[in-house]
């Protein structure tokens, strides 16, 4: 006898199953579904703002002052994901939580084993910039490792909403903070 079975398992009374008529089963299931739908914890999450990577801003190739040869590369990076969730906030607000995930490669010209990668987030309402904020992602490379993934801490945002305007009316742009030379490099090397 397995040790997980109680010693008196053979003497326990059998439980009775109550049989419902076939017609009552769909009604019972439908009642349970309707009752569950009334629960406030089962409400759908509100719409989130649209997330976009700025054209030519999702990649970063940073070179030293000597040139743009492979041996001059300090680092290369790519924004690989921007996961976000939204929930109802205080009255008339939607709270958004997002992260920025990037893959960073250490170049041969990087002095040391750590680097600060600058990026920014812009919130727009149509053509109007509501907010732009700069961030820095610290990235460290262990010995003998030249590529890694870095994830930001939670970035919290709040969006005013009305019955006529959901949070989906806003757009969030994410981009590396590029120098004019880095932007030119991206434009020259962009895939057609």
C-alpha positions, 0 to 999 in steps of 0.5 A: 500500500502506498504511504500516501494513502490513509490507513483506513482508506478501505473503510471510508464511505463512498461519496454520492454523486448528484446527477443533474438532468442534461438540460440543467447542465448548460443552465448551471454553467451559464449561471456560473459564467454570468455570476463570474462576469459580475465580479469586479475582479474579472473586468477587462484591463483598460486599453493601453497607449500604442507603443512604437520604436522611433524610426532609426532609433531602435539600434545604436552603434557607438564608435570612438573618435578614431572612426567607424571601423569594426575595431573602433566600435565601443558598443552596439545595442538594439531595443528588443522589447517594450512589454507594458501592462495597463490597469485602471488608476484613480478616477479618470486615469489609466496607469501603465507600467512598462519596461525597456529590454535591450540586447547590448554588445561590447565592442573592442574599443570599450574601455572596461567592462561596463557602459551606460546606454542612454535612451528616452521615452516620449508620450504624445497625444496626436501630434502634441508632445506631452512628455519626454524623459531621458533614462540611462541603462547601466550594463555590465559585462562579466569576464569573457562575456561580450553580449548581454540583455539588460532590462530597465526597472518598471517605468510608471505612467499615468494617462487621463481618460474619458468615456470618449478618449481611452488610453489608446489615443496616446502613443509612447515612443521609445528610442536610444538617445543618439548623437547626430553621427549615430543617427546618420549611421543608422540611416545609412545602414537601414534595411530597405 
